[in-house]
Amino acid sequence: MDRPEAIQQIRDACKIIVQQFMKIHPAVRQLNHQETQDELLKTLHQLTVELETLKKKLGKLERDDASTVL
């Protein structure tokens, strides 16, 4: 696997993770336990931030690769 394929594989996995997060959010509301809901939503937010950081790093790597081609 070369770098572009690896980047695409990671992007595809990130997309699946985001889709699963979107399934978790509505279920959290149904727990009817505010303390647990707050903690879960906080953790989901942190995970989302980390996932976005990962995607930004991939974008930077792609831009760096594109600039070396020129």
Summary of the structure (lengths in Angstrom):
residues: 70
radius of gyration: 16.5
end to end distance: 23.0
largest distance: 56.3
contacts: 155
relative contact order: 0.13
helix: 90%
strand: 0%
